[in-house]
Amino acid sequence: MNRVLHLPDGSDINLLLITDVSPIGGDKDWQRYVVNFIGGQKIEIYEKRKYSETQILKQMPRIDFIKAWTAAITNNDNIYLPQEYRDKFS
């Protein structure tokens, strides 16, 4: 399993630099979670919305993000991750 995840907005996330992932929050149309990194950087990833009126959003279901993160930090390719997200690794 590779350690970099490519999100639809074009950003890359090094999964080995993540310290924790928050629970899902926000209103029902804009549910999102926060990913915290070593050094204090944070990003928001949207659970369901794929775009806004002006830009493509960082979007991935939290459960699949957690699976990808777990696979990366445990070096375990046997954790099930849907193919659409497995294809986003490099």
Buried (B, 14 or more C-beta within 10 A) or exposed (E): BBBEBBBBBEEEBEBEEBEEBBEBEEEEEBBBBBBBBEEEEEBBBBBBBEEEEEEEBBBBBBEBBBBBBBBBEEEEEEBEBEEEBBEBBE
